[in-house]
Amino acid sequence: MSLAGKTLFITGASRGIGLAIALRAAKDGANVVIAAKTIQAHPNLPGTIYSAAEEIEQAGGKALAVPCDIRFEEQVAAAVDAAVTKFGGIDICVNNASAISLTGTEATEMKRFDLMHQVNARGTFLVSKTCIPHLKRAANPHVLMLSPPLDMKARWFAPHTAYTMAKYGMSLCVLGMAEEFKGQIAFNALWPRTAIATAAMRNVLSGEEGMSHCRTPDIVADAAWHVFRKPKSFTGNFLIDDTFLAENGVTDFDRYRVDPARDLLPDFFVPDDSAPPAGVSLKAKA
């Protein structure tokens, strides 16, 4: 099943994983709505909604760049309306936008707490809610959250309780909405086993040395593409990128490494009982 002619509404798609998902869909000839805040390039976070639109169209898709801060209901409503006016509907919603602050309780300012919850949990709920009436009219509708499995272990909360609460809020939307809209719309979560080489991660990992221990955003984009090709009965799943790709016939994971000579850095929130696919190691290649 190709994504040709399908319309994707992707939050935070001006760069990183969101843009990678958009470009993968564009190769099929999909329509992509880039709903993000960045209208001017930031020194530490390159890329804007307009540069993303150019890349999507160069890759073979059609693009609509919409300035949108998902904290604000009226902006989300306007972005969704623009998408439907331009492309006639919405087939796929990707909740990729996220805010992160890896701080302990005492070091977490309430404005950072509020930002993470407004973007991650509330923003995901709001965008999903606003897209649902249009998704119901699509032939094979999907909503995908870039959020982790709900592995309720204290070790995932203790170092950064505020962030974990906000990120798990996205996954709780999957848990509830998958059941609420079963048979109508697929809701799934996708999460990377390792750190992913994005501009935001470069800031977290303090430069290129840390990035060398990552996989590229393409691994998440390829996994998302496989999700969208599933029937809408494929719902309520909390997927780890490489495991899901292996289940769908992918065997070459070395091509996703930034530097094969470096060990891969495990991501947060991956459950202990989730092992890499057979024959795949996070260790450096000999």
C-alpha positions as CSV (number, residue, x, y, z in Angstrom):
1,M,0.0,0.0,0.0
2,S,1.5,3.3,-1.1
3,L,0.9,6.6,0.7
4,A,0.4,8.4,-2.7
5,G,-2.3,11.0,-2.4
6,K,-2.7,10.5,1.4
7,T,-2.6,13.6,3.5
8,L,-0.4,13.6,6.7
9,F,-0.8,16.3,9.4
10,I,2.6,16.3,11.2
11,T,3.4,18.5,14.3
12,G,6.9,19.6,14.7
13,A,7.8,18.6,11.2
14,S,10.2,21.5,10.4
15,R,13.2,19.3,11.4
16,G,14.4,16.0,13.0
17,I,12.1,13.0,13.2
18,G,9.0,14.8,12.1
19,L,10.7,16.0,8.9
20,A,12.2,12.5,8.3
21,I,8.6,11.0,8.5
22,A,7.4,13.7,6.1
23,L,10.2,13.0,3.6
24,R,9.5,9.2,3.7
25,A,5.9,9.8,2.9
26,A,6.8,12.3,0.2
27,K,8.7,9.6,-1.7
28,D,5.3,7.9,-2.2
29,G,3.8,11.2,-3.4
30,A,1.9,12.0,-0.2
31,N,0.6,15.4,0.8
32,V,2.2,16.7,4.0
33,V,1.0,19.5,6.3
34,I,3.9,20.9,8.4
35,A,2.3,22.2,11.5
36,A,5.2,23.8,13.6
37,K,6.3,27.0,15.2
38,T,9.5,27.7,13.4
39,I,9.1,30.3,10.7
40,Q,12.7,31.7,11.1
41,A,15.8,29.5,11.5
42,H,17.2,29.3,15.0
43,P,21.1,29.2,15.4
44,N,21.0,25.9,17.4
45,L,17.9,24.4,15.6
46,P,18.2,24.7,11.9
47,G,15.2,24.4,9.6
48,T,11.8,26.1,9.2
49,I,8.4,25.1,8.1
50,Y,9.2,26.7,4.7
51,S,12.5,24.9,4.2
52,A,10.8,21.6,5.2
53,A,8.1,22.3,2.6
54,E,10.8,22.7,-0.1
55,E,12.4,19.4,0.9
56,I,9.1,17.6,0.8
57,E,8.3,18.8,-2.6
58,Q,11.8,18.0,-3.9
59,A,11.2,14.5,-2.5
60,G,8.1,14.0,-4.6
61,G,5.3,15.1,-2.3
62,K,3.0,18.1,-1.9
63,A,3.5,20.4,1.1
64,L,1.6,23.0,3.1
65,A,3.6,24.9,5.7
66,V,1.3,26.2,8.5
67,P,2.7,28.2,11.5
68,C,1.2,26.5,14.5
69,D,1.9,26.4,18.2
70,I,0.0,23.4,19.4
71,R,-0.5,24.9,22.9
72,F,-3.2,27.2,21.4
73,E,-6.5,25.7,20.4
74,E,-7.3,28.4,17.8
75,Q,-4.0,27.8,16.0
76,V,-4.5,24.1,15.9
77,A,-8.1,24.5,14.6
78,A,-6.8,26.9,11.9
79,A,-4.0,24.6,10.9
80,V,-6.4,21.6,10.5
81,D,-8.9,23.8,8.6
82,A,-6.1,24.9,6.2
83,A,-5.1,21.2,5.7
84,V,-8.6,20.2,4.8
85,T,-9.1,23.2,2.5
86,K,-5.9,22.5,0.7
87,F,-6.0,18.7,0.4
88,G,-9.6,17.8,1.0
89,G,-9.2,15.8,4.2
90,I,-6.7,14.2,6.6
91,D,-5.7,10.6,6.5
92,I,-2.8,10.4,9.0
93,C,-2.1,12.5,12.1
94,V,1.5,12.4,13.6
95,N,1.9,13.8,17.0
96,N,5.7,14.4,16.9
97,A,6.1,17.9,18.6
98,S,7.6,17.6,22.1
99,A,9.3,19.6,24.7
100,I,12.0,18.2,26.9
101,S,13.8,19.2,30.1
102,L,15.8,16.5,31.9
103,T,15.8,18.1,35.3
104,G,15.1,16.7,38.7
105,T,12.1,18.0,40.8
106,E,13.9,20.8,42.6
107,A,15.6,22.0,39.4
108,T,12.5,22.1,37.3
109,E,11.0,25.6,37.0
110,M,7.2,25.5,36.8
111,K,7.3,27.3,33.5
112,R,9.3,24.4,32.1
113,F,6.8,21.9,33.7
114,D,3.9,23.8,32.2
115,L,5.6,23.9,28.7
116,M,6.2,20.2,28.7
117,H,2.7,19.3,29.7
118,Q,1.1,21.9,27.3
119,V,3.1,20.6,24.4
120,N,3.4,16.9,25.1
121,A,0.3,15.8,26.8
122,R,-2.2,18.6,26.2
123,G,-0.9,19.3,22.6
124,T,-1.2,15.7,21.6
125,F,-4.7,15.4,23.0
126,L,-5.7,18.7,21.3
127,V,-4.3,17.9,17.9
128,S,-5.8,14.4,17.9
129,K,-9.2,15.6,19.0
130,T,-9.2,18.3,16.3
131,C,-8.2,15.8,13.5
132,I,-10.6,13.0,14.6
133,P,-13.7,14.3,12.7
134,H,-11.7,14.4,9.5
135,L,-9.9,11.1,10.1
136,K,-13.3,9.4,10.5
137,R,-14.0,10.2,6.9
138,A,-10.6,8.7,5.7
139,A,-10.4,5.2,4.1
140,N,-7.6,4.0,6.5
141,P,-7.0,6.6,9.2
142,H,-4.0,6.5,11.5
143,V,-2.8,8.6,14.5
144,L,0.7,8.0,15.6
145,M,2.3,9.4,18.7
146,L,6.1,9.6,19.0
147,S,6.0,8.4,22.6
148,P,7.2,5.5,24.7
149,P,5.7,2.3,26.0
150,L,4.0,2.7,29.4
151,D,6.6,1.0,31.4
152,M,5.7,2.2,34.9
153,K,9.1,1.8,36.6
154,A,10.4,4.3,39.1
155,R,13.7,4.5,37.4
156,W,12.1,6.2,34.4
157,F,10.5,8.9,36.7
158,A,13.1,9.6,39.4
159,P,15.7,11.5,37.3
160,H,13.2,13.7,35.5
161,T,9.7,13.3,36.9
162,A,8.1,16.3,35.1
163,Y,9.4,15.2,31.7
164,T,8.3,11.6,32.1
165,M,4.9,12.6,33.3
166,A,4.4,14.8,30.2
167,K,5.8,12.2,27.8
168,Y,3.7,9.4,29.2
169,G,0.7,11.7,28.8
170,M,1.2,11.2,25.1
171,S,1.1,7.5,25.5
172,L,-1.9,7.6,27.7
173,C,-3.7,9.2,24.8
174,V,-2.9,6.1,22.7
175,L,-4.1,3.8,25.5
176,G,-7.5,5.5,25.8
177,M,-8.2,6.6,22.2
178,A,-7.3,3.3,20.6
179,E,-10.1,1.7,22.6
180,E,-12.4,4.7,22.3
181,F,-12.1,4.7,18.5
182,K,-11.6,1.0,17.8
183,G,-12.8,0.1,14.4
184,Q,-12.8,3.7,13.2
185,I,-9.2,5.1,13.6
186,A,-5.9,3.4,14.5
187,F,-3.9,4.9,17.4
188,N,-0.4,3.7,18.0
189,A,2.8,4.8,19.7
190,L,6.3,4.5,18.2
191,W,9.6,4.9,20.1
192,P,13.3,4.5,19.2
193,R,15.4,1.9,21.0
194,T,18.4,4.3,20.7
195,A,19.1,8.0,20.8
196,I,18.3,9.6,17.4
197,A,20.6,12.1,15.8
198,T,18.5,15.3,15.7
199,A,19.4,18.9,16.3
200,A,17.5,18.8,19.6
201,M,19.5,15.7,20.7
202,R,22.8,17.4,19.8
203,N,21.9,20.0,22.4
204,V,21.1,17.3,25.0
205,L,24.2,15.2,24.2
206,S,26.6,18.3,24.0
207,G,27.8,18.0,20.4
208,E,29.0,15.7,17.7
209,E,30.7,13.2,20.0
210,G,27.4,12.3,21.5
211,M,25.7,12.2,18.1
212,S,28.1,9.6,16.9
213,H,26.4,7.1,19.3
214,C,23.0,7.6,17.7
215,R,21.0,6.2,14.9
216,T,19.6,8.5,12.2
217,P,16.0,9.7,12.1
218,D,15.4,7.5,9.0
219,I,14.9,4.4,11.2
220,V,11.9,6.1,12.9
221,A,10.6,7.3,9.6
222,D,10.8,3.9,8.0
223,A,9.0,2.4,11.0
224,A,6.3,5.0,10.8
225,W,5.8,4.3,7.1
226,H,5.2,0.7,7.9
227,V,2.6,1.7,10.6
228,F,0.7,3.8,8.1
229,R,0.4,0.9,5.6
230,K,-1.3,-1.3,8.2
231,P,-5.1,-1.5,8.3
232,K,-6.9,0.6,10.9
233,S,-7.5,-2.6,12.9
234,F,-3.7,-2.4,13.8
235,T,-4.3,-0.2,16.9
236,G,-3.3,0.2,20.5
237,N,0.3,-0.8,19.9
238,F,3.4,0.6,21.7
239,L,6.1,-0.1,19.1
240,I,9.9,0.0,19.4
241,D,11.4,1.0,16.0
242,D,13.9,-1.8,15.2
243,T,11.7,-4.6,16.6
244,F,8.8,-3.4,14.5
245,L,10.9,-3.0,11.4
246,A,12.3,-6.5,11.8
247,E,8.8,-7.9,12.1
248,N,8.1,-6.2,8.7
249,G,11.1,-7.8,6.9
250,V,13.9,-5.3,7.5
251,T,17.3,-6.9,8.2
252,D,19.9,-4.2,7.6
253,F,20.1,-2.0,10.7
254,D,23.7,-0.9,10.3
255,R,22.7,1.7,7.6
256,Y,20.9,3.6,10.4
257,R,24.1,4.1,12.5
258,V,25.7,7.6,12.5
259,D,29.1,5.9,13.2
260,P,29.3,2.1,13.1
261,A,32.5,2.3,15.1
262,R,30.7,3.6,18.2
263,D,28.3,1.9,20.6
264,L,24.7,3.0,20.3
265,L,23.2,4.9,23.2
266,P,20.0,3.3,24.5
267,D,17.1,5.7,24.7
268,F,14.9,6.3,27.8
269,F,11.8,4.3,28.5
270,V,12.7,1.1,26.6
271,P,11.4,-1.8,28.8
272,D,13.9,-4.4,30.1
273,D,12.2,-7.2,28.3
274,S,12.5,-5.5,24.9
275,A,15.6,-7.0,23.3
276,P,16.9,-5.8,19.9
277,P,16.0,-8.0,17.0
278,A,17.9,-11.2,16.4
279,G,21.4,-10.5,15.1
280,V,21.2,-6.8,16.0
281,S,23.6,-5.4,18.7
282,L,24.0,-1.9,20.1
283,K,27.7,-2.5,20.4
284,A,30.2,-1.0,18.0
285,K,30.8,-2.8,14.8
286,A,34.2,-4.6,14.7
